């Protein structure tokens, strides 16, 4: 059996992988995820009637801030020069889907930034609607965050 070689472990402990010799490339990652909500509360979001404020705008700002903060949240994640972040929502009758696209020109990918942005946007939506989502016992029987995934990852040589 072949011995495993860990990329972030050395004989002296953990380390951040060296990317200094890698070429600078344009990099894009797209991630998405879903939060399942009660239909009445989806309608409140659509009408702008959630007491905490505009749910989607707040989640959009949270996603962008999370993308920029990823290396402070994920251990051993490289700080990268983020050049653009797009956050979009699809609001269905029983869920909100969040899609985040992150762009950078750098030496390492941006998929961690994209899925961090999606995750924080979904958590922000939950926080904004929790007062109306919980049941009479203070529980969340129908609220669920799921399907967080990297949908696409691309890199290209800059012109």
C-alpha positions, 0 to 999 in steps of 0.5 A: 500500500502506497503511503499518503503524502499530505500537502499541508503537513510537514514533519514540523507541523502544518504549512500553507502550500507554496504557490509562488512558482505557479503562473498568474492566471485568470481564475473563475469559480461558480458555486451555488446552494439552496435554503428551503423555506416556508412558502409564506416566508418566501412571499414575505421576502418577495414583498420586502416584508421581513422585519429585519429588512431586505433579505436578498440585499443583505445576503448579497452584501454578506456573500461579498464580504465573506468572499473577501474574508475567506482566508481569515475563515478557512485555515491555510487558504491563500489570500488572493486578489479578488477582482470581481464577485457576482451574487444572484438569487433564484426565488422559488415557491419553497426555496431560495437558490444562491449563486456566487461567481468569483473572479481573480487573477492569481496563482491559486483557485477561487472555489473556496471563496465562491463556496464561502460566499454561498454559505454565508449568504444562505446563513444570512437568509436564515438569520433574516427569516428565523423569527418567522420560520420557527414553529411554536416550539422555537424549532425549524422543522422545514428550514434547511440549507443544502446542495452547496457545491462548486458548479464550475471552475475555470482558468485561462492565461491572461492576454 
